[in-house]
Amino acid sequence: MAELRQNVITREWVIIATERAKRPDQFAREKEAIALPPYARNCPFCPGNEEDTSVESLRLGDEKRWQVRAVANKYPALSLEIKGKRKVNGIYRSLPAVGYHEVIIEHPRHDLTTALLNVEDVAQILRAYRQRYAEISHAPGMQTIIIFKNHGKDAATSLEHPHSQLAAIPIVPHQLRSRIEEAIRHFDDTGECLYCRTLEDELEAGERIVLESEHFVAFMPYAQLSPFHMWIFPRRHYSSFDKISEPEILDLAYNLKTVLAKLYYGLNNPDYNYTIRSIPLKEQETVYFHWYIAIIPRISKTAGFELGSGMYINTASPEESAQFLRDVQLPNVE
C-alpha cells in the first residue's frame, strides 16, 4: 500500500509507492564499463597540463607531485569581475552574478572516483573544501558557499577526471532559507535542534541507517525524495562546515568513501550528485541548524506528477534500500 510521508526538515511530502516499488538491486543499471587511462593527454586536470587550467587558489602537495588543486572554473556561472548593484523595478529584480566558482581537482589520477580512493585521499579533498570555505567566508558580499560534486552524465558532469566544485554567491537561496526558517520554528516550539532530534530518532529506529562511524551517521530519510537518497549527519552539533575538526575530517572521509563505494559496487557505479549544506556565512554558529551532506543517486526520472505537484514519487522503500546497502560487501575499505 502506497504511503504519504512528510520530511520534517524540508516540509516536503513524498509518496512512497510500495505497490510498484522495485527491489533495491533492480536500480542497478546495465552499462558498459569504460576503462579510463590513469593519465589522459588532453585532460586539463591531469598532471603536466596545469597550464590548461585557470588561476590556482589552492594546492595540497608540492609543485611536482600535487594531491588536490583548486582552480577557477574556466566557464564560470559567477565571476569576481562583474560589477553593479541590485536592481528592483516593480516585480523585476536582479543582481549581478558576482561570486566565486571554483573546481576542486580531487586527485592526479584520471581513472579514479571517490569510491575507489583510499581514506587519506578523500580526507585531502575534504581538507581542500574546508580551507577554501574558510578563506572565501571572509570575502566581502558573499552570503552562501555551496560545495558539490557531479558524478556521471546524468548528474551533469562534463569531464571524467575526478573533480568537484565550490560556488560562493551574494544571496541565500530560497531552499536554504526555508529550511533555516523551519529549523528556527522547531527550536522555538521545542527548544531542540531539529537536525539533532532527527539523528537521535533515526539512530533509535535503526532501520534506515546505512553506516555509523565515530563522528558521522549516514542514513536514508524517512520521507526519502528519490531512491537511495542519503544524508550524512555529524554527531556533534555545529552549523558551519568549516568548523569541522581534523579527527572529524578523517572519520568523514571514511564514512563518505564507504557509502559511495557501497553505491559503486551495489548499484554498478550510478551517476550521483552530492552537496554540503551549510549555514549562510553571516549566521555561522546557531543552536538550531546542523550542517550535513546530501547524496542523490540519479537512478530515477522526474516526470509530470513531480513537475505539476512539487511532490516526488519514490518507488523504493528507504528501509529496504538502507538494508541493501548495509549488506553490500566491499572488496577493500582502507
N, C-alpha and C positions, 0 to 999 in steps of 0.2 A: 504494500500500500504506500503510495506517494505521501510525502510529508513536507509541510512548510516549516522551515526553521528560520529563526532570526539570529543574526550575528550582533551581539550587544555592543561590540566595539565600533562597527561600521553602521549599524542600524539597518542593514540590508537584509531583505528576505530572500530566501533561496528555496527552490523546490528540489528536494532530494527524491528523484524519480526512481524509487527502488524497483517498481514493477518492470521497468525496461532497463534496469541497471545492467551494466556489463560486469563480468568478473574482472578483478583488478588486472590480471595478466592479459586480458583482451585489449588493453590500451597500449600494449607494446606494438609499435608499428614495424612492419616489414620494410626495411630499406637497405639498399646496397651499401655495404661498408666500403668506404673510400679510404685507402691508405694514403695518409699525408706524409710528406717528407719531413724530417727533423728541421730542415732548412729549405726555404723557398727563395730563389734568387730574386724574384720580382716582388717579394713581400716587403713593404716598407717597415714592418715591425721586426723583421729578423735581424740578428746581429750582423754588422757590416753595412747595413742600409740606414744607419741612423740619420744620415744627411737627407733622407727622403721624408723625414717627419718634420713637424713644425717645432716651435720653441719648446725645449725641455724644461720642466719645472721641478722634476724630482728624479733622482737615480739612486737606487739601492744596489750596492756592489761597487766595483771600481770601473774605471774608464773602459778597460778591455773586456771585463767579464761582469757585466751588469746582471742583476737578478730581476728587477722591476723598474720600469720607467714610466713617468707621467709626461705627456706632451700635449700641446694644444691641438684640438681637433682641427684637421685641415679643412673640413667643411662644417663649420660650427653653426648651431642654431642660435647661439648667443655670442656676443663679441664685446670686448672692453673698448673697442674703437668707436662704438656707436655713441652718439651724443644726443641730448634732447631731454624734454621734460614730459611728465604725464599730461595727457590732454583729455578734457571732458567737454563734450558738446552734445547736450541733450542725452540721448541714450547711447551715444557713441563715445567709447572710452578707449584710450590706447596709451601705451608706454613703450619707449624704445627697448628693444630686446638686448639690453646690456647685461653682461654676465660672463661667467667662466664656463667653458665647455672643453673638458679635457678627456683624453684617452689614457687609461692605465694599461700599459703593455705588461701582461702578467708574468711572462716567462720568456726566456730566449728561445725555447723550443717551439717550432711551428706546429707540431703534431700532437700537442698535449691539450687537455682540458682540465678544469678544476678537479673533476672526479678522479683523474689519473695522476695528479701531482702528489708529492708527499706533504705531510702536515706542515713542515717548516716552510716549504714553498708557498703554501696557502697563507701561512702566517705573515710572510713577507708582503703578500698582496694586501692583507688587512692592515699591516703597518703603513703601507703606502696610502691606503684610504684615510687612515687616522691622521697621518702627517699633513696631507693636502687639505683635509677637512679643517684641521686646526689652523692651518695657515690662512686659508681663504675665509675662515669665520671672522677674521678681523678686517676684511676688505669693506670699505665704506659702501653703503647702499644695498648690500646683499642681505636677503632675508631667509632664504632656504637653500640648503645644499642637498642634492639628490645624487646618490651613488647607485648605479645599476649595471647589470650585465645582461646582454642579449646573446643567447647561445643557439645557433641554428637559424636557418632561413625563415621558419615560421615564427621565430622570435625577433625577426627584423635585423639580424646581423648581416654585415656586408663583407667582412674579412674573416678568413678562417683562423688566423693567428689568435691565440687566447688573449682576450682583452676585455676590459670593462670601461665604464665611463663615469665621469663626475660632471654635474652641472650645478652652478650656483646662479640663482635668479633673484630679482629685486622685489618679488612678491611672495605671499604664502598661498599656494594652490588651494582651491576650494575644498578638495578632498581631504587634505591635511587639516585645514581649518575646521571642517565639520567634525572630524574625529577628535580634535582637541576640545571642541565645544561639548561633545558628548562625554568626554573624559572628565571635564570640569563639572558637568551636570551630575555625573555619577558620584564624583567626590563630594560635591555639595550635599547630595542626598544621603550618602552613606559614610563619608569620612575615610574612604578607602580608595586606593588606585584601582581603576577598572582592569588594567593590564595585570597587576599583581593578583587580583581576585580571579581573573581568567586563568592564569597559570596555576594558581592553587587548586581551582576546581578541576582543571584538566589533569593535573597530577593525581588528584584523588580518584577521578573517573578511570584514568589509565588507558582506556580503550582507543584513544586517538593519538597516544604518544608514539612517536617514531624512534626517538633517541634521547636519552638523558645522559648528560655529562656533568662534570663538576660545577660549571658555571652557566650552562645553557641547556634549554629543553627544546627539541624540535617536535612539533605536533601538528595535526590537521585540525582546523577549526571545526567546531560543531556544525555551523552553518557554512560549509565549505562552498565557495563560488564555483569551482570547477574541479575536475578530477585531479587528485594528488596535489592540490593547492596546499601549501605548507607554511607554517610560521616557525621561526626560531626566536625564542624569547630569552633574554638574560635573566638569571635568577635574582641578581641584585637589581634593586630599583634605581635607575638613573635615566635621565631624559635625553641626553645628548650623546651620540655615538662616539665623539672624540674623547670622552671621559673613560673609555674602555682601558683597563689596565693590561700590563704585559701578560700576567697569568691568564687573564680572560682572552686575550688575543690568541694564545696558544690553544686554549680549550675551544674557542670558537672555530679556529682553523680545523681542528679535529672533527667537530660537530658538522660544520658545513661540508667539508670534504667527504665525510662518511655518508651524509644523506644524499649528496649529489652522486656519489658512487652507487648507492642503492638504486637511484633512478636510472643511472647509466646501465647497470647490469640487469636490473629488474625489468626495465621498460625499453631496452635496446637504444640507449643514448637519445632520449627525447629532446626536442628543442625546448628551451625554457627561458624565462626571464627571472632575475631576482633583483630586489631593490632593498636598500636600507632606509627604513622610515625613522627619521629623527626629528626632534623638536625644532621649530624655527629658531634662527640664530639669536634673535632679540630676547627670547624667553629662557633658553638654556635650562637650568635645573628646576624642576617643578615637583610637587607632591602627587600630581595627577597623571602625568604622561610618562610612558615607558618605551624606549626605542626598541625596534625589533627588525628582523629580516623577513621579507615575504618572498617565497619561491613559487612561481607559477609555471608548471609544465604546459606546453602548448600542444595538448593532445585532444582538444575538443574545439568545436567551432561556435562562434557567436551567430545566432540565427534571428529570425524575425521576432520571436517572442521576447528575447532579451532586448532587442533594439526598441520594441514597442512598449515594454513594461519597465525596463531598467532592472528587471529581476533575472536571475540566472536559473537554468535547469541543470542540475548536476546529476548525471546518470551513473555516478559511482558513490557508494557508501563510504564516508570518511573513516568509519570504524574498520571496514573490510580493507580499505586501501592502506590504512596505517598498519594493520596486521600483516598485509602482504609485504610492505617494505621492511618491517621488523624481521620477517623471515628470509629476506634476501641475504644470501651468504656472499661475502666479498672475498675475492681471491687473496687480497693482502691489504690491510689498513695500517699505514705507518703512522 
